[in-house]
């Protein structure tokens, strides 16, 4: 914790130090380039997903990784996309 506090105290001077061969500093470039492009984080966390194509059987079921799931009767015979998380 002491090391973090010491580094936190030195960070503003590092970010405000002018570049040697370019105009500006790290802080000025961040304010000009990166800050306007930042957006808020998504409301839902990212989740790994795999998509597969399955066919709805005559008994109103699709099989996904050895599990059977029922579907509406209007989908019988159609190929469907499933999302596996």
C-alpha positions, 0 to 999 in steps of 0.5 A, spaced: 500 500 500 505 504 501 508 503 494 501 505 491 501 511 495 508 513 493 506 512 485 500 515 486 503 522 488 508 521 482 503 520 477 500 527 475 507 530 474 509 524 469 502 525 466 503 533 465 511 532 463 512 535 456 514 530 451 521 531 448 519 530 440 512 532 440 507 537 442 503 536 449 504 531 454 500 524 456 495 528 459 493 533 453 493 527 448 489 523 453 484 529 453 484 531 446 484 523 443 482 518 448 477 522 453 472 524 447 472 517 445 470 514 452 463 511 453 460 508 459 461 500 460 455 496 458 450 494 463 450 487 462 457 483 463 460 480 457 459 472 456 462 467 452 457 464 447 457 459 442 452 459 436 449 452 433 444 451 427 439 445 429 433 443 426 426 442 430 424 435 430 416 433 429 416 432 436 417 440 437 424 439 440 431 441 438 437 437 441 443 441 444 449 438 447 445 432 449 439 436 452 432 436 448 428 443 449 421 444 446 419 449 441 413 452 438 409 447 433 410 453 428 418 451 428 417 444 426 422 442 420 425 449 420 433 450 422 434 455 428 440 458 431 441 456 438 446 460 443 449 456 448 452 460 454 
